[in-house]
Every structure is written in C-alpha cells, then in structure tokens.
Amino acid sequence: MKAAQFSRFGDPEVLEIVDLPDPHPGPGQIRIAVRAAGVNATEWKLRAGRLDFGAGLPQTTGRDVAGVVDEIGEGVTDVAVGERVFGVSDDGAGAAERALLTHRAPIPPSLGFVDAAALPVALETATRSLDQLGVGAGTSLFVNGATGGIGAAAVQLALARGARVIGAASAANADYLRLLGAEPVTYGEGMAERVRALAPDGVDAALDVAGNGVLPELIDLAGGAHNVVTLADFDGAKQYEVRFSNGFHGHAFHALAEIGALIAAGRFWLPVERTYPLDQIAEAHRVGERGGVRGRLALVIG
C-alpha cells in the first residue's frame, strides 16, 4: 500500500510516499480502506522533531482517518465489513491507503469522508480539555485560539454544554467566530482588557490553543492557574503551573460516538478549508504550519 513516512526529522520535504505491507487487524482492531485523513499540528511537530512519543525512524504519520471497513479483527462485533467509520489510526499511520483502528465510530449520515476525517483528534482533544476545566451549563469560557480545528470544536462543544464562550482570533476571523457562536475579541496587546469589557469579573475557565505566550493573562482572567489548560505552551505550563494537555493521549474516547446528534441538530460544524492528494502531504504540512487556517486540512486518499 502507499503510505506517507519520514526517515529523518526536518521540514515538510522529509515526507515521502513509500510502499509498505498492508496491515492486518489484531484483536479488537478493524482495518479500513482510507478515503480521507486529517492533518494535525501534532503530526508536523513530530515530523520536525519538536515532539517525541518514543517512535523510532522511519516513522509514519496521520491520526485522523475516515474510510470503509474491509477487514475485522478477533472479537469485533460492533461494525461490519463495508461500513463507513471514522476514528484515530493506531500507531499514527493514517496517511496511507489502509489503516488500523481501535477507537472508531460510525460516520454520521450527513457527513462525507473528508468532513468525518477532520473530526477525531480535534473533537476528542477539545472534549478532554472541557472535561478537565469542568465546563458546563452556566460556565464562562475563554478560548485563546478559537478558529483552528481544536479551538472551533471547543467553542461549539462548550456552547452545547450551556456555557458562554468568548474567543480570541485575528480581526479577519471575528465574523467566523460569531458564526460558531462565540463572542470575539482580537489577539494582541490589550486582549485581556477586551475580554474584561465583555466579562468584567473575568471568566470561569480559559483554554489556550494558540500557545502565544499569554498564560499570565489567562491565569488572571480565570482566577488562578487551576482554571487554565494549555494545549500548546509546554514551557509556559511548567513555569506558571498550568495544566498541559498532551492532545488526546490517555483520554477515554467517547466524543466520536456522541457527535452525530449535535451534527444532526445543526449545533456542530468543523469546516475543511483545503484538501490535498496523498502525494501532496508536504504542502498540507507547510500550509498548516504557516497558520491562519479556519477549521481543518485533509488528505483525500483512494
């Protein structure tokens, strides 16, 4: 099968398309013929050598996947060959023609493969973060970096829980944030004052998705470091004793199976801004790293 991998750390050019043996599912796993795969910040940080999950080289890439079940492992009874599913690729090897999944769910009927492939990591990471912050009905939440995949997911999931959401983004994305249901403020000097203009007493919780060095301001807005979670500022988290949430690692997967109802009710939408064929994965990484993407990027495979 065709798959993307890298044999050294570096810029997107280190990615190459290679032929690898078809994987086969073990107990509890399924195999899918991949139709689309999402592109995440975790993947380009791993490729660049900025994260280390203990995998050696060469290393495959890709976590978000959607496709059609074509082989089932021992003990699997919840899906059948031919069904459409989406989920998180085991071993981060989803940018390929075949992928193994343990954590998966049926694709909601209204979604195509590309839209489904945009969801898993952003959805599960946002859900975990909201759980850690105790976001629920009557909570006020500030999201720093509210227009990317995880930020946009967090905004909508928090609103669905009954929270009030204020989101930070560039001025150009203010209308997009309003469309998602958040009250927008712009980045930059004076951001905290702009938040307080909307919420004079501050907020109950703050989620840092952007990692742009504003943890002290978030701590002040949220009334303490214990009310802040960052997904992007590891060093700042250590310095200011803020919780750092490392993606979805170790999280009980439940959001995949639950999102269909919100989508059907028109209360959740995560746009895919651009798609690329598998052999243009380097360009997808390049665009993602530059930033400014609304929603998600995806690869179309097969």
N, C-alpha and C positions, 0 to 999 in steps of 0.2 A: 504494500500500500504506500501511497505518497504521504509524507508527513514533514512537518517543519521541525528543525532542530538547530542547535548551535554547538560547535565544538570548542569554542573559546568565548570568553566574555568580551563585550565591546559594544560598538554602535550597531544599529539595525542591520548593517551589511554582513554581520556574522551569521545571520539567519540563512539557512539553505533548505531546499526541498530535497529529501532523500527517499530512497526506497527502504522500508522496514517490513519485517514479517507481520502478517496480520495477527493481532492479539486474539486470545480466546478467553472467555469469562470463566472465572473460578466460582466457588460457592458464593451465592448472594449477589453476584455481578450479572450485568447484561452487557451485550455488545450492540452498538448502534452503527449503522451506516450514517456518517456525519453529513448533514446537509448545511449546517452553518455553525460557526464558532465565534464567540465573543473575543474581544481583545481588551485586556485589563492592565492597569498600572503595575500590578504585581508582576506580570509577565515581562514587561520591559525592564523593571528593576532587577529581576532575576537575570535576564539576558545581559544587562550591563554590569552585573557583579555587585550590585548595591544591596541585594538581599541574599541570604544563604539559608535554604531549607534543608541542607545536607545532601542534596543530589550531586552526583559527580558529572563529569563531562564524557561524551556528548550528552546534551540534555534536550528533551522535547519541550514543547510549550503548548499552552492553551488549556483553560479550565472550563469556561462556559461552552456548552455544546447543546445542539438540538439535532434530532435525526429520527431514523426509523429502526426499531429493534430488529436485528437479524440473527441474533444468537442469544441463548439464555443459559445461565449457569445453574448449578445444582441448588435446589431449594427455593428458586424464584417462582412465585405464584401470582404476583400482583400485576404482571404485564405479560403480553404475548407477542410473538414474532409478528411484525407488520404494524405494530402500534407506534404512534408518534410520541416521543418523550423528550424532555429536556432535563438538564442537570449539570453536575460537576464531574468532569472527567477525572477518573482515578489516575494518580501519578502525573497530573498536569500534562496530559498528552492529547489534548482535544483538537489541536490544529492538524488534523490528519483525516484520512478517508474512513478510518474505523476508530472507535474509542470505547473503552470500558467504563461503565458507570455503576456505582453502588448507590449514590444519593441521586434520586431522579423522581420525576412525577410526570403524569400525562400532560401534554401541551394543551393549554386551554383552547377550546374550539375556535375562538375568534382570532387566534394568533397563527401566523406563518412561522416557518423555521427561523428566519432571520430575527424576527421580533422575540421569539422564545429564547434564542441563543444570547440575547442581550441581557437576560434577567438573572441567571442563578447567582453569580458572585455578588453583584450589586444588591440583589434582593436579600440574600442571606446575611451579608455584611451589615447592611442597614438595619435589618431586623435585630441582629445581635447587639448593635450599638444602642438602639432604642430600648431593648430589654435591660442592658447594663445601666442605662440612665433612668430607668423607671418611668419612661414616657407613657402617659395615659390620658384619660379624659381630664380636662382642666389644666393640664401641664402647658407651660410655655417653653418652647424650644428655640434656640438659635442655632442655625446650621451655617458654618463658615465653609463656603464652597458648595453651594446648593444647586448648581446647574449641571454638574457632571453626572455620571451614572449612579454612583452611590448617593451623592447629595440629593439628586432628584428623587431617588427611591425613598430616602429617609424623609424628605418633605411629605410625600404623599402617604407613606405608611403612618407617619405621626398624625397627619390630619385625619386619617381613617380611624385612629385611636381616640380622636376627640381633642387633640392638642391644638394649641395655637402655635404657628410656625413663622418665625422671621428668618429670612435667608439672605446671605451675602453673596454677591456676584458682581460682575462688571456692569456698568451702566447700560451697555448694549443688551444685557440679558434680563433687565428688570421686567419687561413685559412677559418674557418666558416664565419667570418666577411667579408672576401673578397668575399666569395660565395654570401653573401647577397648584396654586392655592396659597402660596406663601406671601408674606409682606416683605418686599425687597428693600435692602439697603446696599450701598455700594462699598466695595473694598477701599482700602487706603486710609490715610491719616484722617482721624475723626470718626472711624467706623463705630467705635463703642458709643460715642455721643449720638450717632444717628440711630443706633439700636435703642438707646435710652429715650430718645424722642418718641419712639413708639411704645416702649415699655419702661416708664420712669423708675420702677422698682427693680429693674433687671429681669432676668429670666430664671426659670427653674432649672434648666439644663442647657448645655452647649455641646455641640458635636463639631469637631474640627476635621473636615475632609480635605481642606486645601493645604494645610501644613505650611502656612506662610508666616510663621513666627509671631502669632498673635495670642498665644496661650495665656500670658498675663492678663490681657484684656478679657478673655473668655472667663478666666477664673473670677475676675472682678464682677463681670456681668451675671455669672451664675451663682455667686455667693460662696465660692470655695472650689478647690481643686477636685473634691469628691463629686462635684456635679458636672464635670467635664470629661469627655472621652475624645482622644485624638486617634485618627487612623493614619496620620501622615507625618507626625513630628516625633520620632522616636527619641531624639536627643532632648527636645523640649519636655517630653513626658518625664524623663528621668530628672531633669533639672527642677521642674515645678511640681513633681509628684502627682502628675495627671495619669489617669489610666490610658495605656496604649493598647488598642485593639488590633491584633495582627490578622486582618482580613477575617475569614470565617473559620479559621483553624480551631478545632475543638468544639465547635458550636453544634448543638443539636439541630439538625436540619428539619425545619417544619414549614418555612415560608413558601417553599416551592409548591407544596400541595394546597396551600391556603390562598394563593394569589388569584386563582381563577375567579373566585367570587367577586373580588374587588374589580378585576378587569371587566367582567360581565356587567357590573353595576356602573361602569364608566368612571371609577374612582381611582384607577391606577393606569398610568401610561408612561412607558420609558422609550423615547424615540431612538431610532438608529439613524445617526446623521450620515454615515457613509458606509459602503460595503466594498470589499476587495476580494478578488480571487485568491486562493491559497498562495499562488506563486508571487503575490504582491504583499505578503505579510510584512516585509521590511518597511514598506511605505506606510502600512497601517500603524506599525510601532512608531515610526517617525512622526506621523500626524498626532498620535496620541500623546507622545512626549512633549510636543510643542504646546499642548494645552489649548483651551478655548473651545473644546468640543462640547456641544449640547447633547446630553444623553450618551450614546454608545457608538462604538465602531464594531464591525463584524466582518468575518470572512465567510464567503459563500463557497461551499465545497460540494462537489457532486451534482 
